């Protein structure tokens, strides 16, 4: 069964001086988050950006994919802490999301460091958000198994 989610954005003014808002329509989880060009390219100043929202999507999707991989291997995690750092940079053709760097710390009883890293790398390649970014954005993961 397909799942469709919806968000809406509104923008006023010129790119460099204008501002906007973004709202999660499907879930209602957030409403009227402020966005601006400066929040993308300079200091966030309390505003979000499309790249921060991609980072949130990637971190949450990846944590679910890794949990699934570990569970299928017979070592479900007690806890996973995941961060995603998405980089937006100016390249020859203009501005582009160039990378998403994942960092994960896991508390996984019964797993070895090698098995944890292998599961982490498989999740990097297999989570749906990674699949959406793959081939266009450099994806990386640093995985640490905690005891």
N, CA and C of each residue as an Amber inpcrd file, in Angstrom:
protein
   441
   0.8470000  -1.1740000   0.0000000   0.0000000   0.0000000   0.0000000
   0.8950000   1.2400000   0.0000000   0.6140000   2.1500000  -0.8830000
   1.3930000   3.3860000  -0.9890000   0.9960000   4.3570000   0.1160000
   1.9680000   5.1090000   0.5780000   1.7260000   6.1510000   1.5800000
   2.1200000   7.4840000   0.9650000   1.2410000   8.4270000   1.0310000
   1.5100000   9.7580000   0.5010000   1.4730000  10.7470000   1.6490000
   2.4820000  11.5800000   1.7200000   2.5450000  12.6180000   2.7510000
   2.6020000  13.9690000   2.0550000   2.0880000  14.9960000   2.7270000
   1.9930000  16.3040000   2.0950000   2.4950000  17.4000000   3.0090000
   3.2390000  18.3090000   2.4160000   3.6690000  19.5310000   3.0910000
   3.3960000  20.6910000   2.1460000   3.2940000  21.8560000   2.7150000
   3.0700000  23.0520000   1.9110000   4.0470000  24.1360000   2.3270000
   4.4160000  24.9610000   1.3460000   5.2900000  26.0990000   1.6120000
   4.6940000  27.3440000   0.9750000   4.9800000  28.4650000   1.5910000
   4.5750000  29.7590000   1.0670000   5.7910000  30.6620000   1.1210000
   6.0150000  31.4530000   0.0800000   7.1790000  32.3420000  -0.0100000
   6.7190000  33.7340000  -0.3910000   7.3350000  34.7530000   0.2090000
   7.0500000  36.1450000  -0.1230000   8.3490000  36.8810000  -0.3570000
   8.4150000  37.6100000  -1.4460000   9.5620000  38.4710000  -1.7080000
  10.6290000  37.8390000  -2.5860000  11.6880000  38.6200000  -2.7820000
  12.8180000  38.1780000  -3.5930000  13.5880000  37.0860000  -2.8590000
  14.3480000  36.2930000  -3.6100000  15.0670000  35.1760000  -3.0070000
  15.9610000  35.6170000  -1.8610000  16.7900000  36.6040000  -2.0780000
  17.7870000  36.9750000  -1.0610000  17.2110000  37.7100000   0.1400000
  16.0800000  38.3740000  -0.0160000  15.5300000  39.1600000   1.0910000
  14.1690000  38.6740000   1.5680000  13.5810000  37.7600000   0.8480000
  12.2560000  37.2700000   1.1990000  12.2990000  36.2240000   2.2930000
  11.1270000  35.7030000   2.5700000  11.0320000  34.6460000   3.5720000
   9.8050000  33.8080000   3.2890000   9.7530000  32.6680000   3.9790000
   8.6210000  31.7880000   3.7700000   8.3450000  30.9600000   4.9970000
   7.3680000  30.0680000   4.8390000   7.0240000  29.1270000   5.8930000
   6.7680000  27.7670000   5.2440000   6.9620000  26.7220000   6.0340000
   6.6610000  25.3640000   5.5920000   5.8410000  24.6880000   6.6880000
   4.8370000  23.9060000   6.2570000   3.9190000  23.2640000   7.1790000
   3.7220000  21.8060000   6.7800000   3.7350000  20.9110000   7.7570000
   3.4400000  19.5010000   7.5270000   1.9280000  19.3400000   7.5410000
   1.3600000  19.1000000   6.3930000  -0.0970000  18.9940000   6.2820000
  -0.5890000  17.6270000   6.7450000   0.0700000  16.5650000   6.3020000
  -0.4110000  15.2090000   6.5980000  -0.4600000  14.9150000   8.0860000
   0.6120000  15.2350000   8.7820000   0.6970000  14.8790000  10.2010000
   0.3220000  16.0140000  11.1330000   0.4790000  17.2340000  10.6790000
   0.2960000  18.3740000  11.5680000   1.4230000  18.5050000  12.5830000
   2.5250000  17.7640000  12.3750000   3.6240000  17.7380000  13.3460000
   4.3170000  19.0850000  13.4920000   4.3140000  19.8720000  12.4310000
   4.8520000  21.2260000  12.5450000   4.0590000  22.1390000  11.6340000
   4.0250000  23.4160000  12.0250000   3.2270000  24.3820000  11.2910000
   3.9710000  25.7070000  11.2160000   3.9710000  26.2670000  10.0460000
   4.5220000  27.6120000   9.8270000   5.9690000  27.7490000  10.2850000
   6.8050000  26.7240000  10.0080000   8.2350000  26.8700000  10.2950000
   8.8130000  27.9120000   9.3430000   9.5190000  28.9210000   9.8640000
  10.0660000  29.9470000   8.9910000  11.2950000  29.4410000   8.2220000
  11.3780000  29.8320000   6.9510000  12.5140000  29.5100000   6.0880000
  12.9790000  30.7780000   5.3870000  14.2810000  30.8020000   5.0440000
  14.8140000  31.9360000   4.2800000  16.0640000  31.4870000   3.5450000
  16.4560000  32.2740000   2.5520000  17.6890000  31.9820000   1.8240000
  18.8870000  32.0820000   2.7640000  18.8950000  33.0680000   3.6210000
  20.0040000  33.2220000   4.5730000  20.1220000  32.0020000   5.4810000
  18.9950000  31.3920000   5.8540000  19.0400000  30.1990000   6.6980000
  19.6710000  29.0210000   5.9580000  19.6540000  29.0720000   4.6300000
  20.2720000  28.0150000   3.8180000  21.7590000  28.2450000   3.6400000
  22.1720000  29.4970000   3.5320000  23.5470000  29.7910000   3.1030000
  24.3990000  30.4980000   4.1470000  23.7770000  30.9820000   5.2160000
  24.5120000  31.7140000   6.2520000  24.1110000  31.1400000   7.6110000
  23.8240000  31.9640000   8.5670000  23.3770000  31.5130000   9.8910000
  21.8840000  31.2050000   9.8460000  21.4770000  30.1710000  10.5660000
  20.0670000  29.7850000  10.5350000  19.1680000  30.8050000  11.2300000
  19.6810000  31.4710000  12.2570000  18.9460000  32.5310000  12.9510000
  17.5230000  32.1100000  13.3190000  17.3860000  30.8800000  13.8130000
  16.0810000  30.4130000  14.2640000  15.1490000  29.9570000  13.1610000
  15.6300000  29.9170000  11.9300000  14.8120000  29.4590000  10.8100000
  15.3510000  28.1210000  10.3220000  14.5050000  27.3530000   9.6710000
  14.9480000  26.0830000   9.1180000  15.2660000  26.2570000   7.6380000
  15.6250000  25.1610000   6.9990000  15.9420000  25.1790000   5.5690000
  15.5460000  23.8380000   4.9700000  15.3900000  23.7750000   3.6590000
  15.1170000  22.4810000   3.0340000  16.1840000  21.4450000   3.3860000
  17.4340000  21.8740000   3.4990000  18.5120000  20.9370000   3.8050000
  18.4010000  20.3900000   5.2270000  17.9790000  21.2110000   6.1690000
  17.7770000  20.7170000   7.5260000  16.6280000  19.7070000   7.5500000
  15.5910000  19.9590000   6.7680000  14.4740000  19.0340000   6.6950000
  14.8950000  17.7240000   6.0150000  15.7670000  17.8020000   5.0040000
  16.3150000  16.5850000   4.3840000  17.1490000  15.8230000   5.4090000
  17.9510000  16.5370000   6.1990000  18.7610000  15.8820000   7.2290000
  17.8620000  15.1570000   8.2330000  16.7830000  15.7850000   8.6490000
  15.8490000  15.1400000   9.5840000  15.2260000  13.9010000   8.9490000
  14.8360000  14.0160000   7.6910000  14.2540000  12.8690000   6.9910000
  15.2700000  11.7450000   6.8580000  16.5070000  12.0900000   6.5170000
  17.5220000  11.0620000   6.3180000  17.8660000  10.3700000   7.6360000
  18.0420000  11.1300000   8.7070000  18.3840000  10.5400000  10.0040000
  17.2800000   9.6060000  10.4960000  16.0320000  10.0220000  10.3640000
  14.9400000   9.1860000  10.8650000  14.7320000   7.9530000   9.9910000
  14.8080000   8.1070000   8.6830000  14.6630000   6.9730000   7.7730000
  15.7880000   5.9640000   7.9940000  17.0030000   6.4740000   8.1010000
  18.1640000   5.6110000   8.2980000  18.0690000   4.8400000   9.6160000
  17.6270000   5.4900000  10.6730000  17.5280000   4.7920000  11.9600000
  16.5440000   3.6290000  11.8760000  15.4550000   3.8180000  11.1420000
  14.4930000   2.7330000  10.9650000  15.0780000   1.6050000  10.1240000
  15.7770000   1.9500000   9.0380000  16.3830000   0.9290000   8.1670000
  17.4270000   0.1270000   8.9320000  18.2580000   0.8100000   9.7190000
  19.2870000   0.1070000  10.4810000  18.6570000  -0.7870000  11.5470000
  17.6310000  -0.3060000  12.2200000  16.9300000  -1.1260000  13.2090000
  16.3750000  -2.3900000  12.5560000  15.8010000  -2.2400000  11.3740000
  15.2760000  -3.3910000  10.6460000  16.3690000  -4.3800000  10.2760000
  17.5000000  -3.8740000   9.7740000  18.6310000  -4.7410000   9.4100000
  19.1290000  -5.5160000  10.6270000  19.2930000  -4.8160000  11.7360000
  19.8000000  -5.4640000  12.9480000  18.8020000  -6.4940000  13.4700000
  17.5230000  -6.1830000  13.4430000  16.5030000  -7.1180000  13.8930000
  16.4830000  -8.3810000  13.0430000  16.5830000  -8.2240000  11.7180000
  16.6110000  -9.3870000  10.8330000  17.8470000 -10.2390000  11.0670000
  18.9390000  -9.6270000  11.5560000  20.1690000 -10.3640000  11.8640000
  20.0990000 -11.0190000  13.2470000  18.9960000 -10.8210000  13.9620000
  18.8380000 -11.4250000  15.2810000  19.4230000 -10.6150000  16.4180000
  19.7840000  -9.3630000  16.1270000  20.3560000  -8.4860000  17.1610000
  19.6380000  -7.1330000  17.1460000  18.3740000  -7.1030000  17.5580000
  17.6650000  -5.8220000  17.5590000  18.3500000  -4.8260000  18.4950000
  18.3720000  -3.5610000  18.1090000  19.0570000  -2.5710000  18.9450000
  18.2650000  -2.1970000  20.1810000  18.9990000  -1.9020000  21.2670000
  18.3770000  -1.2560000  22.4250000  18.1430000   0.2060000  22.1010000
  19.1430000   0.8150000  21.4500000  19.0500000   2.2410000  21.1080000
  19.9910000   2.5570000  19.9540000  19.5490000   3.4480000  19.0800000
  20.3850000   4.0010000  18.0140000  20.2970000   5.5170000  18.1000000
  21.4310000   6.1760000  18.0280000  21.4640000   7.6420000  17.9660000
  22.0840000   8.0080000  16.6330000  21.3090000   8.6800000  15.8060000
  21.7210000   8.9730000  14.4350000  21.6840000  10.4780000  14.2030000
  22.7330000  10.9880000  13.5670000  22.7000000  12.3670000  13.0870000
  23.0090000  12.3580000  11.5950000  22.4280000  13.2910000  10.9030000
  22.6920000  13.4730000   9.4730000  23.1080000  14.9160000   9.2670000
  24.2040000  15.0960000   8.5730000  24.7080000  16.4330000   8.2660000
  24.6480000  16.6150000   6.7570000  23.7020000  17.4280000   6.3080000
  23.5010000  17.6720000   4.8830000  24.2060000  18.9750000   4.5100000
  25.0300000  18.9050000   3.4730000  25.7960000  20.0720000   3.0290000
  25.2180000  20.6250000   1.7340000  24.9370000  21.9110000   1.7470000
  24.4260000  22.6890000   0.6050000  25.5590000  23.6100000   0.2050000
  26.0230000  23.5170000  -1.0430000  27.2110000  24.2760000  -1.4360000
  27.0540000  24.7960000  -2.8580000  27.7960000  25.8540000  -3.1350000
  27.8090000  26.4170000  -4.4800000  28.8040000  25.6410000  -5.3230000
  28.3480000  25.1410000  -6.4510000  29.1830000  24.4260000  -7.4010000
  29.1240000  25.1750000  -8.7300000  29.8560000  24.7040000  -9.7120000
  29.9160000  25.4020000 -10.9970000  28.5450000  25.7160000 -11.5830000
  27.6220000  24.7720000 -11.4600000  26.3060000  24.9520000 -12.0690000
  25.3060000  25.6620000 -11.1580000  25.7240000  26.0690000  -9.9740000
  24.8230000  26.7380000  -9.0370000  24.8580000  26.0590000  -7.6860000
  23.8290000  26.2580000  -6.8890000  23.7520000  25.6680000  -5.5510000
  23.2310000  24.2470000  -5.6350000  23.7700000  23.3890000  -4.7640000
  23.4070000  21.9790000  -4.7990000  23.5990000  21.3400000  -3.4220000
  22.7350000  20.3900000  -3.0940000  22.9850000  19.5190000  -1.9540000
  24.0690000  18.5630000  -2.4210000  25.2420000  18.6220000  -1.7730000
  26.3800000  17.8320000  -2.2440000  26.6180000  16.5670000  -1.4340000
  26.1820000  16.5450000  -0.1630000  26.4450000  15.3570000   0.6490000
  25.4610000  15.2450000   1.8060000  25.3460000  14.0000000   2.2690000
  24.6390000  13.7150000   3.5110000  25.5060000  12.7250000   4.2730000
  26.0640000  13.1870000   5.3830000  26.9670000  12.3760000   6.2030000
  26.2180000  11.9050000   7.4400000  26.0650000  10.6040000   7.5500000
  25.3800000   9.9930000   8.6850000  26.3970000   9.5770000   9.7350000
  26.0540000   9.7590000  10.9910000  26.8430000   9.2640000  12.1160000
  25.8820000   8.5120000  13.0170000  26.2510000   7.2790000  13.3820000
  25.3670000   6.4700000  14.2180000  26.1500000   5.8430000  15.3590000
  25.5640000   5.9060000  16.5370000  26.0470000   5.1810000  17.7210000
  24.9580000   4.2030000  18.0840000  25.3490000   2.9520000  18.2880000
  24.3520000   1.9410000  18.5800000  24.6690000   1.1290000  19.8110000
  23.6380000   0.8270000  20.5750000  23.7040000  -0.0820000  21.7120000
  22.9450000  -1.3250000  21.2600000  23.6990000  -2.3580000  20.8880000
  23.1170000  -3.5240000  20.2280000  23.6590000  -4.8010000  20.8780000
  22.9480000  -5.3340000  21.8610000  23.4070000  -6.5630000  22.5160000
  23.5710000  -7.6940000  21.5020000  24.7010000  -8.4110000  21.6070000
  24.9510000  -9.5500000  20.7410000  25.5970000  -9.2270000  19.4220000
  25.7270000  -7.9580000  19.0860000  26.3670000  -7.5820000  17.8290000
  27.8620000  -7.3910000  18.0330000  28.6180000  -7.6570000  16.9940000
  30.0470000  -7.3550000  17.0070000  30.2630000  -6.0350000  16.2870000
  31.4060000  -5.3700000  16.5310000  31.6660000  -4.1270000  15.7990000
  31.6100000  -4.3190000  14.2800000  32.1700000  -5.4200000  13.7800000
  32.1520000  -5.6670000  12.3410000  30.7480000  -5.8530000  11.7980000
  29.9260000  -6.6060000  12.5270000  28.5440000  -6.8190000  12.0960000
  27.7540000  -5.5130000  12.1440000  28.0150000  -4.7050000  13.1640000
  27.3040000  -3.4290000  13.2880000  27.6590000  -2.4990000  12.1320000
  28.9430000  -2.3990000  11.8120000  29.3720000  -1.5440000  10.6960000
  28.7720000  -2.0440000   9.3820000  28.7740000  -3.3580000   9.1710000
  28.1910000  -3.9100000   7.9430000  26.7020000  -3.5800000   7.8450000
  25.9780000  -3.7130000   8.9480000  24.5540000  -3.3790000   8.9520000
  24.3440000  -1.8820000   8.7160000  25.2280000  -1.0660000   9.2970000
  25.1320000   0.3880000   9.1320000  25.3690000   0.7900000   7.6810000
  26.3310000   0.1640000   7.0460000  26.6120000   0.4820000   5.6390000
  25.4870000   0.0120000   4.7280000  24.9130000  -1.1550000   5.0260000
  23.7870000  -1.6430000   4.2370000  22.5830000  -0.7080000   4.3750000
  22.3450000  -0.1910000   5.5730000  21.2380000   0.7440000   5.7940000
  21.4880000   2.0570000   5.0570000  22.7510000   2.5040000   5.0360000
  23.0840000   3.7240000   4.2860000  22.6760000   3.5750000   2.8320000
  22.9140000   2.4060000   2.2700000  22.6040000   2.1870000   0.8590000
  21.1440000   1.8410000   0.6160000  20.4530000   1.3340000   1.6460000
  19.1240000   0.8070000   1.4230000  17.9470000   1.6120000   1.9200000
  18.1650000   2.5830000   2.8030000  16.9920000   3.3120000   3.3020000
  16.3660000   4.1280000   2.1640000  15.0510000   4.2800000   2.1510000
  14.3840000   4.9630000   1.0490000  14.8700000   6.3970000   0.7930000
  15.2230000   7.1400000   1.8290000  15.7320000   8.4960000   1.5940000
  17.1150000   8.4210000   0.9440000  17.9620000   7.4860000   1.3830000
  19.2490000   7.2800000   0.7100000  19.0310000   6.9410000  -0.7510000
  18.0450000   6.0830000  -1.0250000  17.7550000   5.7080000  -2.4050000
  17.3400000   6.9320000  -3.2280000  16.6050000   7.8400000  -2.6260000
  16.1860000   9.0550000  -3.3330000  17.3800000   9.9720000  -3.6280000
  18.3730000   9.9680000  -2.7500000  19.5350000  10.8430000  -2.8990000
  20.6560000  10.2120000  -3.7330000  20.6970000   8.8850000  -3.7580000
  21.7830000   8.1240000  -4.3700000  22.0270000   8.5400000  -5.8240000
  23.3060000   8.6800000  -6.1580000  23.6820000   9.0500000  -7.5120000
  23.7300000  10.5500000  -7.7370000  23.2070000  11.3040000  -6.7960000
  23.1890000  12.7580000  -6.9230000  23.8580000  13.4430000  -5.7370000
  23.9510000  12.7210000  -4.6220000  24.4800000  13.2670000  -3.3740000
  25.4560000  12.2420000  -2.7950000  26.6190000  12.6910000  -2.3450000
  27.5800000  11.8000000  -1.7010000  27.0280000  11.3540000  -0.3550000
  26.9180000  10.0440000  -0.1570000  26.4010000   9.4830000   1.0850000
  27.5340000   8.8080000   1.8410000  27.5910000   9.0440000   3.1500000
  28.6140000   8.3960000   3.9690000  28.0110000   8.0480000   5.3270000
  28.6730000   7.1040000   6.0150000  28.2380000   6.7450000   7.3640000
  29.4650000   6.4080000   8.2010000  29.4490000   6.8830000   9.4300000
  30.4280000   6.4900000  10.4520000  29.6220000   5.8280000  11.5550000
  29.9540000   4.5640000  11.8390000  29.1810000   3.7820000  12.7930000
  30.0390000   3.3420000  13.9590000  29.5280000   3.5190000  15.1790000
  30.2190000   3.1220000  16.3940000  29.2880000   2.2680000  17.2380000
  29.7660000   1.0700000  17.5690000  29.0220000   0.1930000  18.4680000
  29.4570000   0.4910000  19.8900000  28.4820000   0.8690000  20.7210000
  28.7580000   1.1730000  22.1310000  28.5030000  -0.0760000  22.9620000
  29.1480000  -0.1370000  24.1350000  28.9120000  -1.3000000  24.9960000
  28.0810000  -0.9350000  26.1950000
